């Protein structure tokens, strides 16, 4: 082997070892922000982000950069970091009431009691999510449990043709266009795959439709288990929104009772998070846009 090739090989090996031992944050700091994929921040602005940065420096006893330096650095990252818009979904009544008490409190004790109650409420919702996450991991590892989360897109949003940025062009010819609305639903079967269902305008998307989609998803999972030589799961965990329109009704209880009586499962459960905290996995996708489904061209 040539000496130059040997030196190049050792140099490449040293760089690979250095990159492998470098942390994720340090590795990103060496890259050009304009070449990184776009990431979303919680709703807010850079002024609030600077306050959060100050609090972090104070907690870690670090020197805090000035506001001017902070804003000059953010100019390179504004193409990569975007603030997520505020959610347009239903708000939790408990969270809204407690936040209102905090905003309109007349003295410190009233504000502290409302804040402590809000933290307790958020802690309880976090425990609910942990129970679902545990079931999700068991399904992904095929530990005798099938976990399916089902959610439907708002029927008023997916329509054809889709106007740019959701704004209808000005003109009489566009005002006479009768756009076809489509109902989009998704069943995410952890450890198996995701099924997306489309329903034409005028079709009922109530409980019967939701259970038809779920039965298709369950059949797909059992077929895959048979193909791979696995024993089908004996426990069904169905996660869904806290709404009567889809699965929160007596039909779900009747269907799960039949699945147990027919011997398909030993145990079936319908689980949901509190209103205002229901978005998880399927609902947590970027506004659940489903661009690949709706943009046929």
N, C-alpha and C positions, 0 to 999 in steps of 0.2 A: 504494500500500500504506500502511496506517495506521502511524503511528510506533510505537504499542504492539506491533503485529505484528512490525515490523522488530526492535525490541529483544528480543522473545521469541525470534525466529528466531536472532539473534546469540547470545543466552544459551544456547539449545539447542545450537547449533553448538559453542560453547565447551565445554559439558559433554560432548558427544560426543567432541571431540578430547581432552579431559582423561581420559575413560574409556578411550579407545583407547591413550593413551600410558602408562596406569597398568599396573603389573605385575599378574599374576594373584594373587599373595599379598597385595598391598596392596588389591586389589579385594575379596578375601574378608574382610579385616579390618574393612571398613566394613559388612558385612552382619550381620544377626542370626543367630547360630549355630542357633537353633531353626528357622529357615526354610530351612536348607541341607539338601541330601540327605545321607543317612547314609553314612558311610565307615568302613571297617574298618582297624584297626591290627593289627600282628603280635601273636601271643599274648603276654600279659604283664599288667601292671597299671600304675597311675599312679605308683607308687613307682619302678618301673623306668624309666618314661618321664621322671621327674624326674632320675634319674641320667644318662640320655641327654641331657637338656637341659643339665645341668651340663657334660658333656663337650663339647657343642657350643659353649657359651659359652667354655670354657677354650681350645678350639682356635682360636676367632676372637678371643680376647683381649677378650671383652665382660664387662660386669658381670652377675653371675648373681642373679636374684631369689631371695628366701627361699622356703623350703618352704611357708610359710603363704600367701604371695602366689601361688605356683604353683597350689596346690590351690584357692584362691578363684577363679582364672581358669578352671580346668578344670570348675568346676560348670556354667558356661554351655555348655560343649562336650560334656558327657557324653551328651546326647541325639543328638548328631551323630556322635561318634567312639565306636565300639565295638571292643573287643578281640576279635579272631577266636579261636575255640576251637582247642585243639590238634588237629592232624590225627589221624584214626584209621586212616590208611592205613599200609602197610608202611614200615618205617624202613630206611634204608640201613645195611647191616652195617658198612661201612667208617666211616661217620660215627659210628655208635653205639660201635664199638670205640675209635676215637680219642678221642671225648669221655669214655669211661670211663677211658682212660689219663690224660687230663687231670685228671679228678676225683680219681683215686686215686694220682696221682704223689707220690713221696716227696721229690723235690727239684726245684729250678727247671729244671735242664737236661732232665730227663725230660719235664716239662710243656712246655717250649719245643719239643722235638723233636716231640711229639705235635701241638702247635698248628701247627707249620710243615707237618707232613704233612697235617693236615686242610685247611689253606689251599690246599695244592697239589691235593688231591682236589677241593675246591670249584671251583678254577680250571679243572680239566679238565672238570667237568660244565658250567661256564659256556661253555667253548669248544664243547661238544656242542650246547648250546642255540643258540649263535650260528650254527652250521651249519644248524640247522632254521629259524631266523629268516631266514637268507639265502634258503633255498628257499621260505619262505612269502612273502617279498616278491616273488620272481621269479614266483610263481604269481599273486599279486594284480595284478602288472603285465603278466601274460600274456606272459612272456618264454620261451616254448617249454618251460614246465614246469608240470605239474599237481601241486600239493601237497595231500594229503588227510590229515587226522589223524582217527583213529577211536578211539572209546573207548566202553565199555559201563558202565552204572550197575550198582551192586551189586544183584543180583537179590533179595536178602532185604529191601531197603528199600522199593521202590515197591509198595504194596499198597492195595487198596480194601476198605472205606472207610479213610480216613486219619484216625487219631485226633489230636486237638489236641496239638501239641508232641510227638507220638510216644508219648504215654502212653495206655494202654487204660483206659477208664472202669471203675470198680468196679461189678460186678453180674454175675449169672449169665447174663443175656440177652446181654451182650457177650462173655462167655467162650465162648459156643456159636457165635459168628459165624465162619464159615470165610472168611477174607479171601482174595481172589484176588490172586495175585502176578503182576506184569508185568515183563518184561525190557525195559529202555530202553537204546537205543544211539544214538549220534550220529556222523555223518560230516561234518566241517567241511571243505568244499572252498574253499580260499582263492581269492578272486576270483570265486566263483560263488554260494555259498550254503551253507546247513546243512540236512542231511536228518536227521530223527529217526525211528527205527524202534521199533515196539512189538511184542513177541512175547508170546503168551499163556502162561499157566502150563502147564508140561508140555512145551513146545516146546524143542528143542535149540538152544542159543545158542553152539555151539562154532565151530570154524574154518569149516565150510561156511556157517553162518548169517552169520558176519562177512564172508565173501567175497561172499555174495549181496548184502549191504548195500553193499559196496564197488563191485560191478559196477553196481548201480543208480546209485550216485553218479557213477561214471565215465561212464555212458551219459547222465546228465543234463548233465554238463559238456560232452560232445561235441555234444549237441543244441543247447546254448546257443551254442557256438562256430559251428556251422553257421548258426543263425538270425542271428547278428551278423556273418556273413561273415568270421570269423577262421579261420585254420588251426589245427587241433587240436594241442595240445602233444605233443611227441615224447618227453618224459621224464616218468615217473611217480615221485613221491616219496611213499611211504606211511609215515606216522608213527603209531606205536601203542605201547601199554603193553608193558613187558617181562614178558609173561605168555604161557604156552603156550596158555591157554584161547582166546584170540582170534586172534592172527595170528602168533605166534612158533612156527611149526611147518613141517613139510615141505610142507604144502599151499600155503603162501604162496610158497615157492620154485617149486613146480610151476606155479601160476597165473601168476606173473610171467614165468616162462620161456615159457609159452604166449602171453602177451600180446606178447612180443617176437617169437616165431616167427611169429605170425599177422600181424605188421606193424602192430599198433595203436600200439606204442611202439618207439623205438630203444633205450631204457634204462629199467629199472624197479629200484627199490630199496626195501627194507624197513628202516626206521630206528627205533631206540628209545633212550631214555635209560636210565642205570643204575637198578636197583631203588631206590625211595625218592626218586628225582628225576624220575619220569616225568610228573608232572602239568603239562601245558602246554596252554593254550588251552581245549580241551574239559574236561579234568580240572581246570582252574583256575577254571571257573565256580563261583559260590558254592555249594559242596558239591554241585554238579551236581544241583540240586533239580528243575529243569525244572517249575516251578510251572505254567507255561502249559499243559503237556501233562497233568500229573496232576490239576490242579484243573479238571475239566470244567465244573463249575457256576460 
